[in-house]
Amino acid sequence: MKYTRYEKARIIGARALQISMGAPLLVEPDTMNPIELAKKEFERDLIPITIKRNKPEKR
């Protein structure tokens, strides 16, 4: 699935918040910056967050 830049930002932001609150990491930490860790998890497709999209109605 291809994400829009807004979906990507929302996913990374939500995961960074989880990491900063003490959630277990899904990658080996090389930095303590939650945003960088969340980006690395996103790039490796490890974040357990899904996106639901509504299809527009046809008239």
Secondary structure, DSSP 4 states (H G I P E B T S, - for coil): -PPPHHHHHHHHHHHHHHHHTTPPPSS--S---HHHHHHHHHHTT--------PPPPP-
